[in-house]
Amino acid sequence: TVRSGGKSILLDADGVPITVADALRVAATIGLIIGYVVLIDPVGYILATALFLVAAMLLMGIRSVIGLIVLPVGLSLVNFYVFSVAFGVPLPMAFLERWLS
């Protein structure tokens, strides 16, 4: 924190001022993580993870429709199969996971 013109300015580790937009983006990310934790049991791992990834990518400014569909769905499915099927790690399951298992 530094003082400039009677105001305190927060700085990041590199000495760059933290803007209100930066703080809001951090708060939104925390909200997304909380939402993910709340949704994972009722809707299952695949859907909750895909929704979380889409929201996080939108928050980061990614607007490619193909990227917003292919990457979250693909990563969710691949992770589900690797951890649940290959490694035998139990993941929260809803209708979609039961159908795919």
C-alpha positions as CSV (number, residue, x, y, z in Angstrom):
1,T,0.0,0.0,0.0
2,V,1.3,3.5,-0.9
3,R,-0.3,6.8,-0.3
4,S,-0.9,9.1,-3.3
5,G,-2.7,12.4,-3.2
6,G,-4.2,11.5,0.2
7,K,-5.5,8.1,-1.1
8,S,-4.1,4.6,-0.3
9,I,-3.3,2.6,-3.4
10,L,-2.9,-1.2,-3.1
11,L,-0.1,-2.7,-5.1
12,D,0.5,-6.2,-6.3
13,A,3.8,-8.1,-5.8
14,D,5.3,-6.3,-8.8
15,G,4.4,-2.9,-7.5
16,V,1.5,-2.5,-10.1
17,P,-1.6,-0.8,-8.7
18,I,-4.6,-3.1,-8.2
19,T,-7.7,-1.7,-9.9
20,V,-11.3,-2.1,-8.9
21,A,-11.8,-4.3,-12.0
22,D,-9.0,-6.6,-10.7
23,A,-10.6,-6.8,-7.3
24,L,-14.0,-7.6,-8.8
25,R,-12.4,-10.3,-11.0
26,V,-10.9,-11.9,-7.9
27,A,-14.3,-11.7,-6.1
28,A,-16.1,-13.2,-9.1
29,T,-13.5,-16.1,-9.2
30,I,-14.1,-16.8,-5.5
31,G,-17.8,-16.8,-6.2
32,L,-17.4,-19.2,-9.1
33,I,-15.4,-21.6,-6.9
34,I,-18.1,-21.4,-4.2
35,G,-20.7,-22.1,-6.9
36,Y,-18.7,-25.1,-8.2
37,V,-18.5,-26.6,-4.7
38,V,-22.3,-26.1,-4.2
39,L,-23.2,-27.6,-7.6
40,I,-20.9,-30.5,-7.8
41,D,-23.0,-32.9,-5.7
42,P,-26.4,-32.2,-7.1
43,V,-25.5,-32.0,-10.8
44,G,-22.4,-34.2,-10.9
45,Y,-18.7,-33.7,-11.7
46,I,-19.0,-33.4,-15.5
47,L,-21.7,-30.7,-15.7
48,A,-20.4,-28.7,-12.7
49,T,-16.9,-28.7,-14.1
50,A,-18.0,-27.8,-17.6
51,L,-20.2,-24.9,-16.2
52,F,-17.3,-23.7,-14.0
53,L,-14.8,-23.7,-16.9
54,V,-17.2,-21.8,-19.2
55,A,-17.9,-19.2,-16.5
56,A,-14.1,-18.9,-15.7
57,M,-13.2,-18.6,-19.4
58,L,-15.9,-15.9,-19.9
59,L,-14.5,-14.1,-16.9
60,M,-11.0,-14.2,-18.4
61,G,-12.4,-12.6,-21.6
62,I,-12.5,-15.7,-23.9
63,R,-15.4,-15.3,-26.3
64,S,-14.7,-18.1,-28.9
65,V,-17.9,-20.1,-29.0
66,I,-16.0,-23.2,-30.1
67,G,-13.5,-22.8,-27.3
68,L,-16.2,-22.2,-24.8
69,I,-17.9,-25.5,-25.8
70,V,-15.1,-27.8,-26.8
71,L,-12.6,-27.1,-24.1
72,P,-14.9,-27.3,-21.0
73,V,-16.8,-30.3,-22.3
74,G,-13.7,-32.1,-23.4
75,L,-11.7,-31.5,-20.3
76,S,-14.6,-32.5,-18.1
77,L,-15.1,-35.8,-19.9
78,V,-11.4,-36.6,-20.1
79,N,-10.9,-35.8,-16.4
80,F,-13.9,-37.9,-15.5
81,Y,-12.7,-40.9,-17.4
82,V,-9.1,-40.6,-16.2
83,F,-9.9,-40.3,-12.6
84,S,-13.1,-42.3,-12.3
85,V,-12.5,-45.1,-14.7
86,A,-8.8,-45.4,-15.1
87,F,-7.7,-44.5,-11.5
88,G,-10.9,-45.6,-9.7
89,V,-11.2,-42.3,-7.9
90,P,-14.8,-41.7,-6.8
91,L,-16.2,-38.5,-8.2
92,P,-19.6,-36.9,-7.5
93,M,-22.0,-38.7,-9.9
94,A,-25.4,-37.5,-11.2
95,F,-27.4,-38.8,-14.2
96,L,-24.8,-38.0,-16.8
97,E,-21.9,-39.8,-15.0
98,R,-24.0,-42.8,-14.2
99,W,-25.0,-43.0,-17.9
100,L,-21.4,-42.7,-19.1
101,S,-19.9,-45.2,-16.6
